[in-house]
Amino acid sequence: MIITDNCNKKTLPFLLPIRCIIFLAVFFLTAVISKLQYTDISKWWTSIAIGCNAVTLAILYIFCRRRGLTYKKLINYEKGKTKISTAVLIVVVTVVAGMCGLYLSGLICYGAFPYLDKTMVEPIPLWLAIIVLLLLPLSTTLAEDGLYLGYAINSATSNQRVNVSLAAFFYALQHSFIPFLPDGIFILYRFLSFLPLTVMICFWYGKNRNPLPFMIGHFILNIATAVQILIMTVYPDFFNSL
């Protein structure tokens, strides 16, 4: 089901930058209140992300409820639409595209291949690492895909290429501020890391209107990040020994 109400179409574009704004605001306010450097706050990015996901899902819930929609209808999910073979193929492509984006952006921005961004997998308290493993992958997948895929097929313009391009751009841009560091190279690295993946997801989804395969692939990528953080928490020197 695609939203056709004019009010809905006019509202959705204003939601696109909401996650960028929330992340920037939280990191800025945390730095001001705690007097800590952004590099010190960055290790807690997973906690901030989980909170941002909760806010995003709350906004999507209110948006859908006011318009008589469900989350499934927002992203056009239809049970039984996905063939197992198609799902497996898209999941593999999603994971490969995600990894290639990370490695290529590291080569472009830092001249290293493969480049491992240790900022994203710093050790945290074990109890928190377990919570992150349980909450981060699912909440991130539902929040991000609900917002950006929901926009891709329910947007204000009639030009589908514009719709999916905007969705892909903001989908990638939000990662520039997760975590936020006042470093232009790092911001560019984070943006380029996810741009190939978000472009592929949004354009494929805009054509096929089937969110499930990419959501599964996205979930797997998020699981991989959470597992790396857990490993670094238990064995801080693990990656240095490889």
C-alpha positions in Angstrom: 0.0 0.0 0.0 1.4 3.4 -1.0 0.4 6.5 0.8 -1.6 8.8 -1.5 -2.9 11.5 0.9 -1.4 14.9 0.1 -0.8 15.6 3.8 1.2 12.4 4.2 3.3 13.2 1.1 4.1 16.7 2.4 5.0 15.4 5.8 7.4 12.6 4.9 10.2 14.8 3.4 10.6 16.7 6.7 11.4 13.4 8.5 14.3 12.5 6.2 17.0 14.6 8.1 15.5 13.8 11.6 18.1 11.2 12.5 21.0 13.4 11.4 19.6 16.2 13.6 19.1 14.0 16.6 22.6 12.5 16.5 24.2 15.9 16.1 22.1 17.4 18.9 22.8 14.5 21.3 26.6 14.5 20.7 26.8 18.3 21.0 24.7 18.5 24.2 26.6 15.6 25.7 29.9 17.3 25.0 28.7 20.6 26.5 27.2 19.0 29.6 29.9 16.5 30.3 32.9 18.6 29.2 34.2 15.6 27.5 35.9 15.5 24.1 33.9 14.0 21.2 36.6 11.3 20.9 35.7 10.3 24.5 32.0 10.3 23.8 32.3 8.3 20.6 32.8 4.9 22.4 29.2 5.3 23.6 27.8 5.7 20.2 25.9 2.4 20.4 23.9 3.6 23.4 23.1 6.9 21.6 22.1 5.0 18.5 19.7 2.7 20.5 18.1 5.8 22.0 17.8 7.5 18.6 16.3 4.4 17.2 13.6 4.4 19.9 12.8 8.1 19.1 12.7 7.3 15.4 10.3 4.4 15.9 8.1 6.5 18.2 7.9 9.2 15.4 7.1 6.6 12.8 4.4 5.1 15.1 2.8 8.5 15.6 3.0 9.2 11.9 1.4 5.9 11.0 -1.2 6.0 13.7 -2.5 9.5 12.7 -2.9 8.2 9.1 -4.4 4.8 9.9 -1.3 2.9 8.7 0.8 0.1 10.1 4.5 -0.2 10.0 4.1 -3.0 7.4 2.0 -0.9 5.2 4.5 2.0 5.5 7.3 -0.1 4.0 4.9 -2.1 1.7 5.7 -5.4 3.4 3.7 -8.3 2.1 3.9 -11.8 3.6 4.9 -14.5 1.2 6.1 -12.1 -1.5 9.8 -13.0 -1.1 11.2 -16.2 -2.6 13.9 -17.9 -0.6 16.4 -17.9 -3.5 15.8 -14.1 -4.0 16.2 -13.4 -0.4 19.5 -15.3 -0.1 20.9 -13.6 -3.2 19.9 -10.1 -2.0 21.2 -10.7 1.5 24.6 -11.8 0.1 24.7 -8.8 -2.2 23.8 -6.5 0.6 26.5 -7.8 2.9 29.1 -7.7 0.1 28.1 -4.2 -0.9 28.3 -3.1 2.7 31.8 -4.5 3.2 33.1 -3.2 -0.1 31.8 0.3 0.8 33.7 0.2 4.1 36.9 -1.0 2.5 36.8 1.3 -0.5 36.0 4.4 1.6 38.9 3.5 3.9 41.2 3.4 0.8 39.9 6.7 -0.5 40.0 8.6 2.7 42.9 7.0 4.6 44.9 5.3 1.9 44.7 2.0 3.7 43.2 -1.3 2.5 41.7 -3.0 4.3 41.0 -0.2 6.8 39.5 -1.0 10.2 37.8 1.9 11.9 38.5 1.2 15.6 36.3 4.1 16.6 33.3 2.0 15.9 34.3 -1.1 17.9 35.9 0.3 21.1 35.5 -1.7 24.4 32.5 -0.9 26.6 31.2 -2.4 29.8 30.3 -6.1 29.3 26.7 -5.6 30.5 26.3 -2.8 28.0 27.9 -4.8 25.1 25.3 -7.6 25.8 22.4 -5.1 25.7 23.9 -3.7 22.4 24.0 -7.1 20.9 20.3 -7.7 21.9 18.9 -4.2 20.9 21.1 -2.5 18.4 20.7 -4.7 15.3 16.9 -5.0 15.4 16.1 -1.4 16.5 18.5 0.0 13.9 17.1 -2.1 11.1 13.5 -1.2 11.9 14.2 2.5 12.5 16.4 3.2 9.5 14.5 1.1 7.0 11.2 2.2 8.2 12.2 5.9 7.7 14.1 5.8 4.5 12.4 3.0 2.6 9.1 4.4 3.8 10.0 7.7 2.2 11.3 6.1 -1.0 7.8 5.0 -2.0 5.7 7.5 -0.1 7.4 10.8 -0.9 6.2 14.2 -2.0 7.5 14.2 -5.5 6.2 12.2 -8.5 9.8 11.6 -9.7 10.8 8.2 -8.5 14.5 8.8 -9.2 14.4 11.9 -7.0 12.6 10.0 -4.2 15.0 7.1 -4.0 18.1 9.4 -4.5 17.0 11.6 -1.5 16.3 8.5 0.6 19.7 7.0 -0.3 21.5 10.3 0.4 20.1 10.8 3.9 20.3 7.1 4.6 24.1 7.4 4.1 24.5 10.9 5.6 23.1 9.9 9.0 26.1 7.5 9.4 28.4 10.5 9.2 27.2 11.4 12.6 27.3 7.9 14.2 29.4 8.8 16.0 30.0 12.5 15.5 33.6 13.6 15.4 34.5 17.2 14.2 36.8 15.7 11.5 36.0 16.3 7.9 37.9 13.2 6.7 36.1 11.0 9.2 32.7 12.4 8.3 33.4 11.8 4.6 34.7 8.3 5.3 31.5 7.4 7.1 29.3 8.9 4.4 31.2 7.1 1.6 31.2 3.8 3.5 27.4 3.5 3.3 26.6 5.4 0.1 27.0 2.4 -2.3 24.9 0.2 0.0 22.1 2.8 0.5 21.9 3.6 -3.2 21.6 -0.1 -4.1 19.0 -0.6 -1.4 16.8 2.4 -2.2 16.9 2.0 -6.0 16.2 -1.8 -5.9 13.4 -1.2 -3.4 12.0 1.7 -5.4 11.6 -0.7 -8.3 10.5 -3.9 -6.5 8.8 -2.6 -3.4 10.0 -5.6 -1.3 11.8 -4.6 1.8 12.4 -7.9 3.5 15.6 -9.2 1.7 17.4 -5.9 2.4 16.2 -5.7 5.9 17.6 -9.2 6.6 20.9 -8.2 5.1 20.9 -4.9 7.0 20.2 -6.8 10.2 23.1 -9.2 9.6 25.5 -6.2 9.1 24.3 -4.7 12.3 24.8 -8.0 14.1 28.3 -8.1 12.8 29.0 -4.7 14.3 27.5 -5.6 17.7 29.5 -8.9 17.8 32.8 -7.0 17.0 32.1 -4.6 19.9 31.4 -7.6 22.2 34.6 -9.3 21.1 36.6 -6.0 21.7 35.0 -5.7 25.1 36.0 -9.2 26.2 39.3 -9.3 24.3 40.5 -5.7 23.8 43.6 -6.8 21.9 41.8 -9.3 19.6 42.0 -7.3 16.4 45.6 -6.2 17.1 46.6 -9.8 17.3 45.3 -10.6 13.8 
